[in-house]
Amino acid sequence: MPHIALITLVVRDYDEAIDFYTRALGFELAEDTDRGDGSRWVVVRPPGTTGGAASLLLARAKDDAQLASVGAQTGGRVGFFLHTEDFAGDHARMLAAGVHCLEEPRHEVYGSVAVFEDLYGNRWDLLQPA
């Protein structure tokens, strides 16, 4: 069955992005391969993610147009959804790591949610489905 394996996220710098996603969000670095042309193939994913779940391909901006899209890839909307089974624990860990939340956690019919920004300003939902 086809599935989405990777989602590209344009970043300013590989190492600062790796640091944020692994340290602040607790992702694991799945791959960091030098491509020989100054670029790298960098993949991060939530811990325990298997081949059937989407991972992030961190792609360094190559020109001014790509650089302008860093942090605005979804036009200011929440574009990424991080599901959790421990909302309170993950929310507290992320706050302690300096993640910027845009709102207090709220509890909706569909689950517990808080909107946060990554280091570039892309909006994410931390979500524990009901």
C-alpha positions, 0 to 999 in steps of 0.5 A: 500500500502506498504511503507518505514516507517523507515530508520536506521541511526547508530549513536555514541550517542543517545542524540547528534544525537537527538540534531543535528536532532532536533536543526540543521535540525528542525526535531521533536522527534517522539519517544524515548523509553527505551528498558530496555537493555541499548538501546533506540528506537529513531525516528526523522522526519521532522515536519509535516511528516505523517505515509506515509513518512519515518522517521529516526530510530537513532540506537546507534552503539553496536560494533566496526564494527557498530561504523566504519560505523557511518558517512560512511553508503553510502560510501561517496555518498549522501544517504539522501534527505531532500525535502523542499518548502522553500530552501532559508529559510531552507538553511539559518536556517541550516547554522545559526545552524552550519550545514556544507554545502559542496558546495554553493547552485545551481539551476539545472533543477530538482530544487535547491540543496545544499549538506550538512553533518550531525554531523557524515559526512553522506551526504545529499541533501537539495532539493527544487524540481522544 
